[in-house]
Amino acid sequence: MTSRDLWRRLMRGARAFRTRVVLRVVLLGATLWLLFYIIERGWNHPAALIAVGLALLYQLYAFVHYVERTNRDLVRFLNAIRYADFSQSFVSGGLGSSFDELKTAFNEVLDAFRRARAEKEEQARYLQTVVQHIGVGLLVFDHAGAVSLINNAAKRLLGVPRLGHIADLSRVNPILTTALQNLGPRGRDLVSLAEVRLALYASVFRLGDHQHTLVALHDIGPDLDEKEMEAWQNLIRVLTHEIMNSITPIASLAATADGMLTDDALDAETTADIRTAVSTIQRRSEGLLHFVEAYRELTRVPAPSFAIVSVAGLFARVEQLMRPQFAASAVELHSEVNPPSLDLTADAEQVEQILINLLSNAREATAGRAGARVDLTAHLEHDKVVVEVADNGSGIVAEALGKVFIPFFTTKRDGSGIGLSLCRQIMRLHRGSISVRSEPGVRTVFALRF
């Protein structure tokens, strides 16, 4: 039944109620007039006087009962809605057909509420089942720390059978309690327990006048272990490749030189060959030493010394250093800071090192091309400072895009593969990121997000 149908029935019932009240009032008035008329005339008919008096009393009683019963039914209906007591029912009869129709409407409304509540309870049970069986740990607590929901995954991760207050987690790990208390809206944190490493993600919402915090708990230990193993495998693969490339010719040349030295008589040609072999061994050994030193350089990046840095001033210093090289290569260098007063919190020297590296790569990628140009820009994006180095050089093929930040990977013949890896290491220490997008032959952009 729609609200319009209920309104129509209610209006019909109200009109019928009004009509009946008017009729009863008219009848009461007529009976009262008749009683006064008999008394005024002084008719000596006691029986008639008693009959009219009783009729008047009955009509008064019936009128009051009629009104009170209607009001009681209406109050009972409204209270049933107010207190969600949908077990009430209204029996037709006694007040006329219009009010019988209204009582039927009352019963239909209560039936609709009963069905709606049953559906809501089914949805609540469904959501409760999903929450309890989902693999992600979920924890909900209010501003005072009282826990209103904890699912089975959270109990398993935290090692508790039940939880009434987050302060109770002090028995598990005091750091965990502090981390949960300090999580703000969209807050994140990492906490290591005895057997798991938890990533915490918080979201704040309100129910009525109360604020609640929903925290999702993820065990990232297996993922970290997998990534760590993958990193070790990549590192071993790179080290093995580089070392074997150097050791193999060194071993071969050393064996050749040793064979030559076993001869009793060494002529000038043999001596020259030995010197060449020893010289080659020396060069390859120095190359291997340089490789190891470059690897050590990656592991010895100092902690940033943070300060407020003017981006415009930073760009000016870098341009001053790089302008002669760009002029010699016939490559245009343009810079822009929007807004000009843009600042960032960083280690100025380390960021300069990143920009010099990226600008050098961009200059080499565009050198010799018609209309070669490199753009150094900075702007705000979602409250983050974004610095971009863009060029219209040869670009990076799709297969290499995902590898350019891997240590010792390079697409240049004389490249070491250290520069971009070092840039990423510095950006991680700044809690930022570096990314690249490229359309070969059209445009390549390296973006730093602080």
Secondary structure as UniProt FT lines:
FT   HELIX           3..41
FT   HELIX           46..82
FT   TURN            83..84
FT   TURN            86..87
FT   HELIX           97..133
FT   STRAND          137..142
FT   TURN            143..144
FT   STRAND          146..150
FT   HELIX           152..158
FT   HELIX           166..171
FT   HELIX           174..182
FT   TURN            185..186
FT   STRAND          188..192
FT   STRAND          197..207
FT   TURN            208..209
FT   STRAND          210..219
FT   HELIX           221..261
FT   HELIX           268..299
FT   STRAND          307..310
FT   HELIX           311..328
FT   TURN            329..330
FT   STRAND          332..338
FT   TURN            340..341
FT   STRAND          343..346
FT   HELIX           348..366
FT   TURN            367..368
FT   TURN            370..371
FT   STRAND          373..381
FT   TURN            382..383
FT   STRAND          384..391
FT   HELIX           398..401
FT   TURN            402..405
FT   TURN            407..408
FT   TURN            413..414
FT   HELIX           419..429
FT   TURN            430..431
FT   STRAND          433..439
FT   TURN            440..442
FT   STRAND          443..449
//
